Amino acid sequence: MDMDNMLGGGGGAIGQFPLEQWFYEMPVCTRWWTFATVATSLLVQCQIITPFQLFYSFRAVFIKNQFWRLLTTFVYFGPLSLDLLFHVFFLQRYSRLLEESSGRSPAHFSWLLLYATSILLCLSPMLSMPFLGSALSSSLVYIWSRRNPETRLSFLGLLVFTAPYLPWVLMAFSLVLHGTVPKDEICGVIVGHVWYFFSDVYPSLHNGSRPLDPPGWWRRIFEARQIDTGAQPINNEIAAAAAPEVR
């Protein structure tokens, strides 16, 4: 999605505002993760909720039964700010590219999210990471970057590099911006590398075995939903389009 399309210059679907069109062009998992991220920051900014109600704590979740924290830890990136804008941009862009490349069914991408969120929740108490959105986003960026090694990127119009360097460029930017080692992003890269290895490297070495693929019962959940609902996208032309070229 380039800026012209976001501003309405892309000849979008009739009857849709540019922002609405951009929102509905996103595949379902990315769409609602992006929505939840922006909505959560707005609620915090308006002082309807506080960050203390959102972070992950083993004691709060499993002793006080505050189970919503299992989700809210992944959707809060901070108050409205330039930093949040960067997070939302990278979240929706690379999550969207990964989800679109996983096929029409959300089974594979949702299984990836379940894997990454589960591992990060287990690591959180040991590494003192109460908010895990950045780590999850870094996992997806890393997986996408390793699957697109020839893609050339430009960061802020100043630095040109190939995709596998993207996670490290973002870590360096975070280090400069915040002055601290981004352990959440490092953790996300490690989680992403495990997925990448067992999904893209391991199969070629072990007769096509893919230990991290979603099990049959998980795929059937989404296939059954597609049969029940007809699984027709809002805009067939958009749904059939290839992922946009990354520049």
N, C-alpha and C positions, 0 to 999 in steps of 0.2 A: 504494500500500500504506500504510494508516494504521496507527497504533500499536496499535489494538485488534486488527487482524488479525495483526500480528506477535506479539502476546501471546496469541493464540489465541481472541479474541472474535469472529472473523469467520465462524464456521461453516465451517471449511475442509474439505478432502477427508478422508474417513474413513481412518483408519489412518496419517495423517501428523502428525508433530509440527509445531507452528507454524513453527519455524525451517526445517524441511525443506520445508514447503509454500511458504514465502516464497522459498526457494532455487529450487525447481522451477517456480515461477510465472514466473521471469525467463526471457526468451528466451535462446537458446543462447550467443550471443557475450557478452552482458552477464553471464550466469551464470558462465561460466568466467573472465572477466576479474576479476569480483568475488572468486571463489574463489582465483585465483592471487594477487591482491593481499593478501588476509588470510593465506593460507598462507605467502607470502614474508616478511611481517612477523613471523609466528610463528617461522619458521625462523631469522630474524636475532635475534629476542628470545631464543631458546633457544641462540644461539651455534653453531648447526649450520652456517650460512653467514654471510658478512660482506658488508656493502654494497660492499666493494672487488671482490667477485666478480660484482656485478650491474650496475654502471654501464656506459654505452656509451662506448667508446673506439675510434676508427677503427683505431688500431694494434693494439689487443688483438683486435679482430674479424677484420681482414683480413690481418694479418701473423702473429698468434699463433693464428689459427683458433678463437677463443673465440666461436663464433657464437650461443651462448645469450644473449649480451648484447643482441642485437637484440630480444629479447623481454623480458628481465628489467628493462631500463631503463624499461619501461612499466608494470611491476607492483609496483615498490617505491616506497612513499610515505613511508617512515620507520618507526621502531620503533612499538610499541604506544603510543598516546597519544590525547589528545582530537583533535589535528590529524589523525591517521589516520582517526578515526571520521568527522570531517567529510568527508574525501576519499572514503571508502567510500560514505557516504550520497549525496553528489552524483554520484559515479561511477555507482552502480547506478541511481539515480533517473532521471537525464537520459539516460544511455545506454539504459536500458530503454525510456523513452518514445520515443526516436528509433528504436530497433530495432523496437518494436511498430508504429510508424507506417509503417515501410518495407515492410510486408506479411509474408505467411507465409514466403516464402523469405528466407533470410539473405543472399542474393547482394548486394543493394543496400547493406545496412549493413556487411557485411564488406568491400565495395569501398571504402566511406567510410573504414573503419579502415585499409585498406591504403594509401589515398591519404594520410591524415593521418600515419600512422607513417612512411611513406617520406619525406615532406617534412620532418618533424621530425628524422629521422635525418640528413638532408642539412644541416640548419641547426645541429644540435647542436655540431659542432666549431667553427663560426664564432662561436657565441654562448656557448661554454663552459657547456653544459647537459648534465651527465652523466646526469641522471635526467629522463625525459620523460613520466612518468605524468601530472603536473599539467598539462602543456601539452596532452596528448591529451584529458584530461578537459575542459579549458577549451574546446577546439575543439567538442566535442559540446554542451556547455552553450550556447555561442554560437549554434550552428546551431539548436538547439531554441528558444532565446529569440527568434530572429528569425522563426521559423515560427509562433510563438504570441504575436503582439504584443498581443493583448487580455487575455491571462491575467494575473490579479493575484496577486502573491506577497507573503508576509510573511517577513521575515528576523529570526529570533530573537524574533518577536513584538513587535518594536520598530519596524520600518520596513516600510511597505507601498508597493509599486511595481509597475509592469507588467513583464512578462517581459524586454523588450529591455534593461532596466537591470541584469538579474541578473549578467552577467559583470563589470560595472564595480563593483557592490556587493561581489562576491567579491574583486576585486582590492583594493579599499579595505580590506576585512576582513583580507586577507593582509598588506597593508602595515602595518596597525596591529599585527597579531599578531607579525610577524617583523621589522618595522622596516626592511625593504629593498624596493626596487621589484620586484614579481613579474614578472621578464622572461619566465619560462616561461609564465605565464598570458597575458601580452601576445602572445607568439609564438603561443600556441594560438588566441587570438582572430583573429589575422591569417590563420592557416591555415584556420580555420573560416569566415572571411568569404569567402575565395576559393572555397571549396566552395559556400557559400550563394549567392554571386553567380552562378556558372556553373550551378547547379542550379535556382535559384528566380527569378532576375532575368533572366539572359541569354536563356533560352528564349523569353520573351514578346517580346523585342526582335529575335530572329533566327529567326522562323518555327518555333519549337518545337525548335530544335537544342539538344541537351543533351550538351556535350562531356565531362562528367565522369560520365556514366552508365556502369555496368559494361558491358564488351564482351560480345558474344554467347557467346564461349567461356567466360567467367567465369560467366555465368548458367547455362549448360548443366552446369557442374560440380555446382552445387547442385540443379538440376532432376533430374539423373541420380541424385543421392544420395537425393532424395525418392522417386523411383520405386523405387529398390532397397530402401529401408527401409520404404516405405509412408508415411513422413513423417507419422505420426500423433502428435499431441502427447500428453503424459502425461495431461493432463486437458482434454478437449475444451471443457468449459464455461469453463475458465480461458483457454484459447487463443483462444476466440471473443470473450471479453470485451473491451470497449473499454479504452483506457488510462485510468487513474484520473485524476480531476480533481485538478489541482494547486492546493493552497491555501497 
